[in-house]
Structures are given as structure tokens and as C-alpha cells.
Amino acid sequence: MNRVELAAKLVDIPPMRHTPAGLPVLRLQLAHESQVIEAGLARKISMEFKAIALGDIALALARYTAGSQVQVVGFLAPQRQGSDRLVLHIQQLVQVTE
């Protein structure tokens, strides 16, 4: 199963684009910070990563500004075929805090 649920901060929200078929596309930069327990030890996680939203999710996210906190659900996929860089594809916007 490829499912990711994550709380993150919107770092960069460039202007929305559209596919040739007219579907809204929003490419985002997100930041996540948390602490997890791994092998019995606390580990601090701090990362920035790329995400993409399509359709109604893109329209909803475009209303917010950098610095907003979001909780999203989606899946990971390569940035392009054959790439080892991953992008979070947002399928559900669970919560937003401005």
C-alpha cells in the first residue's frame, strides 16, 4: 500500500497551472517537523519536500498562504519515470490552520 498522512507547513505556493485538458495543477513545497521513536530512541525529523495537487484539492490549497499548516493524505510517486526523487501527490486535504 502506498499511503502517506502528514502534517506540514506550506512553504512555497507558486501560481496555479492547468493541464492541456484544463485540470488545475498546483506544485507545492512543504516542510515537516516531528519527533518519532525509532529502535527505542527519539529521532527528530525535519524535511522539505515537493508535493502536487490536482483538481479541487489544488483549488482549495491555492486559497492559502505560505506558513499555513496543513494535514494531507496522498501517495508517493517518482518525480518522473525512472527518477529516484519522490513527490507527494495530495489526494485529500484533512485540515488547514492559517
Secondary structure, 3 states (H helix, E strand, C coil): CCCEEEEEEEEECCCCEECCCCCEEEEEEEEEEEEEEECCEEEEEEEEEEEEEEHHHHHHHCCCCCCCEEEEEEEEEECCCCCCCEEEEEEEEEEEEC
